[in-house]
Amino acid sequence: MKRGARRRRAGHGIVVGVISDTHGLLRPEAVAALASVDLIVHAGDIGSAALLDELAAIAPVVAVRGNNDRGRWAAALPETVTTEIAGVRLHVVHDLKTLRGDPATLGVDVVISGHSHKPRVARRAGMLLLNPGSAGPRRFSLPIAVARLRLGRSGIRAEVVELRSGLDGAKARGAVSPS
């Protein structure tokens, strides 16, 4: 599902903000980390339609339904989305384990998932696998995080952005560029 109006910065690559597992909580640190993106992808366990509306005020939103998204608002969300942004094909699914078949057969460049609450940037079979972790309530000792996916002339680059409250701000880690 897509929400919001499309906007683009001239002369720059596209920056996609990736968020997941908010479970109804949109932290101010997440809003700040997503403030300058061109598109937001939410990989499920959103929590409410209102949270999607808040994200759409920042940038257009592509979202999938997570296993905890219930109710009429959630029924309107697809379980998976495949979309193309700046010539890069993205496939979004909440739980990577529910992906049917080999992702390489999907003809996509990036698979975005959530569910585990564990941030991850990896390459497999020529694809980038990106899990931004959870931006919602803390689970165990896992970090609170979002991710940025940069699409440009130099290729595809992903980084996990750990969210810290107060003066620490956001800290980027785990950048990967496909070779």
KOLROGU-348776 format. One record per residue (C-alpha): residue in one letter; x, y, z. Coordinates in steps of 0.02 Angstrom, whole numbers. Layout:
<pts>
 rest      x      y      z
    A      X      Y      Z
...
</pts>
This chain:
<pts>
 rest      x      y      z
    M      0      0      0
    K     66    171    -45
    R     22    333     45
    G     81    512     28
    A    142    620   -115
    R    301    583   -211
    R    443    707   -202
    R    619    702   -270
    R    779    800   -244
    A    865    850   -405
    G   1044    790   -426
    H   1041    666   -281
    G   1010    481   -271
    I    852    417   -191
    V    852    385     -4
    V    727    258     60
    G    692    256    246
    V    654     80    308
    I    561     49    470
    S    478   -104    547
    D    399   -172    704
    T    339     -7    774
    H    193    -93    862
    G    100     73    874
    L    249    174    937
    L    326    305    824
    R    475    372    921
    P    531    554    892
    E    705    484    855
    A    632    378    714
    V    542    530    642
    A    706    627    646
    A    802    485    562
    L    671    476    423
    A    649    664    401
    S    750    684    241
    V    703    525    148
    D    614    517    -20
    L    510    362     22
    I    472    261    178
    V    452     72    177
    H    367     -4    330
    A    398   -192    341
    G    250   -232    453
    D    190   -243    633
    I    139    -62    613
    G     10    -50    751
    S   -115     73    678
    A   -172    169    524
    A   -132    330    619
    L     52    282    625
    L     52    260    436
    D    -27    432    420
    E    111    506    529
    L    243    427    417
    A    152    488    260
    A    172    666    325
    I    360    639    307
    A    367    550    138
    P    265    429     31
    V    243    260    117
    V    246     81     53
    A    188    -39    189
    V    150   -223    216
    R     46   -307    350
    G    137   -393    493
    N     77   -541    597
    N     18   -422    735
    D    -75   -301    619
    R   -260   -336    640
    G   -424   -250    606
    R   -503   -169    454
    W   -361    -45    428
    A   -235   -189    423
    A   -340   -298    308
    A   -315   -167    173
    L   -126   -193    180
    P    -44   -325     70
    E     65   -463    143
    T    201   -426     15
    V    241   -284   -105
    T    361   -279   -251
    T    398   -105   -316
    E    529    -18   -421
    I    616    141   -362
    A    746    227   -472
    G    768     67   -572
    V    794    -40   -416
    R    667   -178   -380
    L    619   -196   -197
    H    520   -339   -122
    V    444   -308     50
    V    382   -446    166
    H    360   -444    354
    D    436   -614    398
    L    576   -673    284
    K    533   -853    332
    T    363   -836    248
    L    441   -791     81
    R    384   -924    -41
    G    522   -998   -147
    D    694   -932   -183
    P    701   -741   -175
    A    824   -744   -320
    T    681   -800   -434
    L    583   -641   -394
    G    698   -536   -502
    V    725   -409   -363
    D    878   -315   -306
    V    830   -292   -123
    V    723   -396     -4
    I    661   -295    146
    S    590   -385    297
    G    556   -359    481
    H    482   -474    614
    S    641   -532    702
    H    677   -359    779
    K    860   -394    734
    P    941   -267    617
    R   1031   -350    472
    V   1114   -299    310
    A   1178   -444    205
    R   1204   -503     28
    R   1141   -668    -39
    A   1133   -729   -219
    G   1165   -555   -288
    M   1027   -476   -182
    L   1035   -360    -34
    L    937   -422    118
    L    886   -283    235
    N    801   -294    404
    P    796   -124    492
    G    763   -204    662
    S    627   -135    774
    A    588     49    796
    G    450     11    922
    P    454    -49   1102
    R    621   -126   1153
    R    627   -316   1146
    F    758   -403   1252
    S    927   -317   1228
    L    904   -285   1041
    P    939   -110    976
    I    803     12    926
    A    837     51    744
    V    781    102    569
    A    879     90    407
    R    922    197    257
    L    933    125     83
    R   1026    238    -40
    L    994    210   -224
    G   1107    303   -343
    R   1236    298   -481
    S   1359    211   -367
    G   1236     69   -334
    I   1135     15   -184
    R   1196     52     -9
    A   1108      9    154
    E   1145     59    331
    V   1061     23    497
    V   1033    178    603
    E   1024    141    788
    L    909    263    877
    R    966    341   1038
    S    865    457   1145
    G    927    623   1208
    L   1091    700   1154
    D   1163    544   1071
    G   1049    557    920
    A   1059    423    786
    K   1213    319    749
    A   1236    232    580
    R   1318     62    567
    G   1323    -89    452
    A   1338     -5    282
    V   1344   -127    137
    S   1365    -93    -48
    P   1330   -233   -171
    S   1482   -271   -279
</pts>
